[in-house]
Amino acid sequence: MLNDLSFVSLCRNCGRPESEVEGGKLTGCGRCKVAKYCHKDCQKEHWKLGGHKLECAPLKPPVFQTRSANKAVSAIKRIHTVVEKQKSSGAEMPSNMKKELAAATKLLTEIAQGGDFIAQVNLGNLHKGGDLGEASDAREGLKWLEKAADQGHYQAHLCMSTMYLHGNGVERDLVRAEQLSQRGFDGLLGSDMQQQALTMLAQAQVYLGRALLYGREGLARDERRAEKVLRKAAGYGVSDACKMLASCLTRGDTRNKDRLEEAEGWLTKVLQKGNDDDGDAERMLKAVQGLRQSGSPSSLSSSSASPARSTKFEKASKIFRALNVRMSEAHKSPKGIR
């Protein structure tokens, strides 16, 4: 469950926390003033390869239109009242309720067409959730959410992110979902919705990182990119991201002591939080510690390396390879994120 995440300022490209940067401060993008980086090389790479060139734009303050706001809220309440009555009865919606729903929807649509972003984002969500009866249309909902987002309503970015994350009325696109949730989080930073936005951002990062790590959801396997995405979610405290990041760090060269040490740190954090119901983190940690204790690559490859140490290394490597395969299979259809 993503209910105990903590916000830390991370490099937008590699996920390195601000506390680990020389001088203790990330450098912000001079154009959008939002994205921050640990080094100029990370900023250049994110601009060219990470998509920042396409998304870089200053945050817009929301445009309030108070004249129509009260009418919009009234229309929304009327719609919700009709929908809740219908749901509680479980029967087909009677004609008088259909008329009431149609009238309220028409009023809300007219207000949204006039440019009121409160009406736009609510109309978008009602379409997305199927709450407008036969008139519900997820594509129409996306259109209104995009209009609200263009006016600086950053909750609309989060709503669109969930659509792309779960394929609700649109083709599932985990890359787009992560981008939208990041933009929504940037715009809501410091507001009373910051924690909710952080939860949605971390969720999108885990889904994207998982797909890149195992080559799912139409994405080619890209362990380097997966490592970057998962390091961000792990930095916020997502236990599943910590385990998958440890998996990334131990693939290929399992004798890299620096990567093994980092993997051990992430797995220890999972155990400290008590989020290891399946026991994977504990088994992975023991395997990592076995790899570290078996010695350096040079000592193991030398003629003086003892058979016992070599056997210990091979045993730990075998355990980790088996766990990586099992995690890959288990994450084909994620049921939840911790």
Helices and strands as residue ranges (DSSP letters): G 18-20, E 27-28, E 36-37, H 40-48, H 52-55, H 66-89, H 95-113, H 117-128, G 133-135, H 138-150, H 154-166, H 174-188, H 194-214, H 223-235, H 239-249, H 257-273, H 280-293, H 297-301, H 307-330
